[in-house]
Amino acid sequence: MCLIALAWRTHPRYELALIANRDEFHDRPAAPAGADPLHPEVHGGRDLEQGGSWLLVSARGRLAAVTNVRAGPAGETAPRSRGALVRDFATGAIGGAGFLDALAPSAAEYGRFNLLLWDGATLMFGSNHPGFVGHAVAPGVHAMSNGAFDAPWPKSGHATRALRAWLESDLGAVASPDALAPLFAALADTTPAPDAALPDTGVGLALERALSPPFVRGPRYGTRCSTVVLVAADAITFVERRFGPDAQSLGESPATVPRTRA
């Protein structure tokens, strides 16, 4: 993932609401959102290159999501894939705080990451750049992109405003396809941010401009999927829209994952 906006304990129906865009090279193989072949209670997309994921939920009341951290033009090499963290947490049973405690000694072995973990009771954030940190997320509306948690990047502000407005509207009372349209419209925005508002992540002005919209459109690299996740007491709504080069629509996978008490 490269853009996540989330609302934690701000809505009477949805304990956690999340909208996200995953940006990646278009030739990297991935499976559409669906049940995990080995863990049918787990739902989400799968990276077919490294075997991990960018966003997964579990019927047992769990969610994990990851973004990379952008820090300079050089390609990073790491012995472990950050996508494995998402899969390990979603398919496991340890709580978010315990997972981060166990991760701390080996966190530097993974590609630079921002990590979001919900265990049914708490929401945790962890990162390994510039050093390892882990803490609980306070109730409210937040953003997680390719910099610090809640960094005021233009696309982060755009996504959090859209999510907050949707939750405060009458549309927030129902998760029908029509009701979700404003959230997907916000994720589909390709408007570049003004230069004065761009972050400086060490990749140069041209690339900062190209990566600044919520939706990144390109022939080789861009937004691969947009996802809305709504966590209610009895079920998790998970809707994924997929895209190919230059924003070509590749389909939608809506799902309702009933929550269990196990």
Helices and strands as residue ranges (DSSP letters): E 3-8, E 16-25, E 30-35, E 42-47, E 55-58, E 62-68, H 83-91, H 96-103, G 104-109, E 113-118, E 123-127, E 133-136, E 140-144, H 154-168, G 170-173, H 177-187, G 195-197, H 205-211, E 221-231, E 235-243, G 245-247, E 249-258
